[in-house]
Amino acid sequence: MRLFHVSEDSTITIFHPRLPERPDLDATKGLVWAINERCLPNYLTPRDCPRVCFHAGIQTTEQDRRHYLAQASHVVVIENKWFEILKNTRLYLYEFDSNGFTLQDDNAGYHTSELTQIPINVSEVNDIAKALWDRNVELRIVNSLWEIHDEIQHTSLNWSMCRMRFAQARG
C-alpha cells in the first residue's frame, strides 16, 4: 500500500506528529497523517481549495455509478474561482513507508502514525489537472459547491468534503 502526504511546501524533510484538532480524536496524542493512493485525488488541489470529491465504493449502486461517474472512476469538484489558482499551484507528494501507519478512516483513506516519519520519495506535481486526468479523475468546475455538497451525501458513493469553510457562501 502506498501512502502520501500532499503539500505546497517542497522543503519538508521530516514529519513530526502533531496534536489533532478534530474533536473525535485524542487531543494528547500527536499524529502524522497520510492518505492512501485510492483517495489521493481528494488532495490534488491547492491546500485551501474547497472541494467535494467522490468515487465508487463496495456499496455503490449501479445507478449511482452511471449517474455520477459516467466519465471517470473518481470526481473532484471545485468552484470556478479556484480553477486559476489550481492551474498555477505546484504540489509535492511525499511518499511514506506504510510500516508504522494504521488505518484511521477507510472511506477517507486516512492513515496515521504516532511516530516521526521521513519520506521515502518526493515527487512534484506541476500540472494538477493533468495529474488528475492521468489518474482517471474527472475535474468538475462549478459556480458553487453547495448543490453537489448536499446531493452527494444522499448517494451510495464514497465522498469527502474538504475546506468547505472557504467555499462561496450559499446563494
N, C-alpha and C positions, 0 to 999 in steps of 0.2 A: 504494500500500500504506500502510495506517495502522499506526503503531507507538505503543505506550503504555508508561508506567511507572505502576504502581499503588502507592499509598501511603496510610497513615492520617494522614500529615502534610500539612496544607493550605498550608504556608508555603514550599515549595521553589520557588526562582526560577531556579536553575541547577544542572545536573547535571555534576559533575566526574568524570572517570574514576577508578575505584577499582581497586586491585590485586585480582585474583581470588583466592579461597580454594580453588577447585577444583584438585585435583592434575593434572588433564588440560590445564590452561591455563598459559600463560606467566606466571609469578608476577611478572615485571618489567614487564609491560605493562598499564597501567590501562585499564579499560573502563567505558563507560556501557551498561547493559543495557536492552533494550526487548523487548516482547512483541508479536507481530502480533495482528491483530483476531481471527483464527481461534482462537487459543489464549488470548485474553484471559480467557475464563471461568475458566480454571485459577487465576487470580489475583484473582477477585472473591470473596474471603473475607478474614477478618481475617488479618494477616500470619503469625502463628504457628499458625494453624489447620491441623492435619494434614488431608490430603485425597488422594483418589485420583480422578483425572479421566480421561475417555476420550471419544473421538469417532472416527468413521469416517475412514479414510484410503484411498488408492488401492488398497491391497492387502486391504482389509477384505472378508471373505466375507459373502454374503447371510445365512448362518446366524448369524454374529456380530451383524450389524445387527438382525435380528429378535429375537435373544435379549437383547441388552444395550441396544439403542437403540429400543425399542418406543415410548417416549413422547416422545422428543426427539432432536435431532441431536448432542447433547453432554451428558455427565453429569458432575456434581461430587458426590462422596460425602464426607460429613463425619460425625464422631461426634456423637451426640445431645448430649453435654455442651458442644459448641461452638455449638449452634444459638442459644441465648440470646445468646451473645456476638456471633454473626453478625447477629442482629436489631438489636443496639444499636451496631453499628460503622458509621462513615462512612468511605468511601473516596474518594480523589481520583485521577482518571485524568488523567495528564499525557501529552499527545499531542506527538509529535516529528515534525519534517520527516524523512522517511526518507533523505534525502541524507546521506551520511557514515556510514550504518549498513551492515553486512554481515551476511549470514545466518550465524549461529553453529550453529544446530541446527534443521533444518526440522520434525522431528517435534514438538519442544517449542515451536516458534515463536519461538525466541530470536534476537535481532539485537543486535549490539554495535557500539559506536563508540569509537575511541580519542580522539575529540575532545570537548571540553566541549560540552554541549548545553543549549539554552534551549527550554523547551516552547513550542509554538505555540498550545496551548489547554490549559485545565484545566477539568474538569467534576467535579461532586460526585455521589457515589452515596450516598444516604441510606437506601435500601431495597435491600439486596443481593439478597434473594430475588426481588424484582420485576425488578431489573436482569438477573438470570439468566433469569427467565421471559421477559422481553422479547427475549432473545437465543436463545430456543428451547432453553434449557439446563434439564435436569431436576436439581433438588437432591435428593439422596437422603440420608436421615438413618439412620445405623446405630449399633448399640451399640459395635461395634469395626470398624476398617478392615482388619484383618489378613486376613480371608477374601477380600474383594474385591482386596486388595493382591496376594495370592498367585495368585488366579484370573486376573485380567485380564492378567497377564504372559504367559499361555499362549493368548492370543487373537490375532486378526489386526487388532485395533483399535490406533489410536494412543493411547498412555496416558502419564500423567505422575503422579508421586507426589511430593508436596511436604510438607516439615516433618514427616516421619514420626517423627522423634525425639520429637515432642510427642504422639504417638498413645498411647492407652491401652495398657498392657502386654498382650502376648499372654496370653490366658487359656486 
